[in-house]
Amino acid sequence: MTESIYANNNHPSPRVAPKLHHATFMTMDVALMSNWYEQVCGLRPVYFSTHAAWLTNDEANHRIALIRIPGTQVPVNKPRTAGHHHTAFEYATFDQWLDNYVRLRDQGIVPVFNLDHGMTMSMYYQDPDGNGVEIQVDNFGDWDASSEWMWASREFSEDQLGPHFMPDKLVEARAAGLTHAEIHRRAYAGEYAPAVDPGPPMFADVWPARVKADPSLAEGLPMVDGPLVD
């Protein structure tokens, strides 16, 4: 393994760094993915077609792009393949974050796993293509403070994942009058952990079931000549 460039404090960063703007996913079904991201994250299409869509939930022209490129193949063993793991979205307040969980739960959309990382409480969902989506809230309410905790705390140096928690336990605790800070403290102490240890946080491979339901997916998307048009 090559030694990290950061081992000797050599930080080859630009003087003025660009900001992260968007993530782009190759997909075999633009409509399916667009609908899911709108339902879960409030990302609305700025432009939509069957071969591509650009979605946003803020002032940017897009935050997620979906492209359906001819010749795209079904991924093999996606959860254990090197590459993109998840995209994260953050709520400004604990109540907004937990209300979103309840909204999605009542529509039958539930997270795959949930972790109190210390600096954030995070619920991890999985989109129709099997990509991870983290929806989080900052436990400090201040990025400077949470960054300092990550850098300086012994807790984070010893465990970067943190304990699992059951979201419904958080809903019950809030209804009982507990604050975000108290709920986080208890979650980080493991008080809201599942009765059975869920083991390492892992996403499922959704593609075998999708291919079984639609065997044509195994052939990949057909190649086309010329520009992509609807």
N, C-alpha and C positions, 0 to 999 in steps of 0.2 A: 504494500500500500504506500503510495506517495505521501511524503510528509506534508502536512498542511502548511500553506503559506503563512497562516496566522500563528504558527508556532514561534516565529521570531518577530512578531509584531510588525510584519510587513503587510500593510494594508493598501493594496493597489487600487484605491477607490478614486473616482473623479472628484475634482474640487467642488463641482456642482453636480449633484446626483439627480438623475431623472426619477420621477415618482412612478410607482407601479400604477398602471392605468387599467388593464383588462387581461383576462385570460381567454384563450380560444380553445375550443374542443372540436375535434373531428367526431362526427356522429353519423349514424345511419338513419336517423329519424329526427329532423329538425323540429317538427311540430310537437312530438312527444316531449322532447327536451325543453322547448320553449314554454309549453304549458306547465311543466313541473317547476321550472325556475320562477315563473310568474306566481304560481300558487305558494311556493315555499318561501321565496326570497323577495317577492314583489318586483321582479325584474320584468319590465314591459318591453316589447319589441319596438325599437325605433324604426327598424326596417325588417320585414319578414318575407321570405320566400321558401319554397320547398327545399332549396339547395343551400340556403344560408340565412342567418338571422343575427341581428345585433341588438342586445338587450341592455337596459340600464334601470337603476332604481335611485339615481341621484342626478346631479346636473351634468354629468359626463355624457357624451354621445353614445358610449356603450361601455359596459363593464364585463359582460360575457358575450363572446361571439361563438356561434355554432356554424360549422361548415360541413356540408355533405359532399365530399370529394369522390368523384367516380373512381372505382377500384378499391375503395376502403374495405378492409377486411375486419371480421369479428376478432377482438382480442382473445388471446389464449392465456388462461390463468392470470387474469388482470390483477387481482389483489396482491400477487407475489411477483409482479413484474416491475423492474426499475422504471421510474418515471413519475408523473404527477400523482400525488396521493390525495390531496383535498384542497378545496378553496374555502376560505373563511369569510364570514359576514359577522359584523358586530352590531349589537344594539347599544343604545346610549344608556339605558337604564335596566335594572334588574327586572322591574315590573313588565316593561316592554318585551324583554327576552322571555320571561316565563309565560306571559300572555300568548306569545307566539307559539310556544310549545303546546298550550292548551288548545289553541285554534287548530293547529295541525293534527294533534291527537284526536280531536273530535271529528276530523275528516279522514281518519284512518292512516295518517302519516306519522310514524313514530321514529325516533332516532335509533340507530344501530347500537351505539354505545354512548356513554356520558361520562365526562371526566372533569374533576375540579383540578386544574393544573396549578392552582395557587394564584397566578396572576389573572387567570380567567376561569369562569365556569363555562363549559363547552358541551354542546350536544352535537353529535355527528350523525348526519343523515347520509343517504345514498341515492344519487339520481338514477334515472332509468338506465343509463349506460354503465352504472357501477362506479362512477366517480364520487369521492367523498365530498361532503359539504358540511363544514363546521359552522355552527351558529353560536356565537359566544357573547358574554358580557364581561367587561373588565371589572375585577373585584376591587380595584383601587379607585375607579372612576377618574383616573389620571394616568395617561400613558407614561409620563416621566416617573411617576411613583412605581408603576408596575414594572417598568424597565429596570429601575434601580433594584427592585426586589429580585428580579431574575438574575441580575448581575451579582448581587451581594449576598443573597440568602443561602444559608446552608441547606435549607429544605429543597430548593430547586436544584442545587448542585448534586444532591443525593437522589432525587427522584423528579425527573422532568415530566412525567405523566400525571402523577397524583392519583387519588382514589376514584373508583367508579361511584356514581350515585344514581338513585332512582328518581327521575323527575317528579313523579306523583308525590313523593315524600316532600319535595320542595314546595309543591302546590299546597299540601296540607300544612306545612310549617308556616307558610305565608298567611294562610287563612287563620292560623292560630295567633297571628300578630307578630311573628318574628321578622326582623329586619334582614336586608340583604347581607349585612356584615355578620349577623348571628348565624344565618343559614349557611353562609360560606364557611364560617369557622367550624360548624358542626359537620358539614359535608367533607371538609378537608381532614377532619379528625376521623372520618369513616363512619359517622353515625347514620348516614343515609345510603350505605352500601347495599347492594343486592344480597339476599340471603345466601345465594350460591355465587361463589366467585366466578365471574364471567371469563376470567383468563385474559390473555393479552388482547388489546383492542384490535379487531380485524374486521375489514369489510368482506362481504360475501362476493362470490363470483356469480353475477346475475346472468351471464351469457349462455351457459348450458340450457337453462330453462327458456330463455328467449328463442334460442335456435330450435329447441324442441317444439315450441309453439308455432314457429315460422321457419321451417327448414330452408327456405330460400335464402335466409340470412347467411348460411354457411358458405354460399357462393360468393359473397361480397357484393358490393355495388357494381353495376355494369359500367364499363368504360364508355365514354361518349366522346365524339369529335366536336370541336367548335366550342363556343362560349356556353356557359350554363345559363339556361333561361327556363322560366316556368311556362 
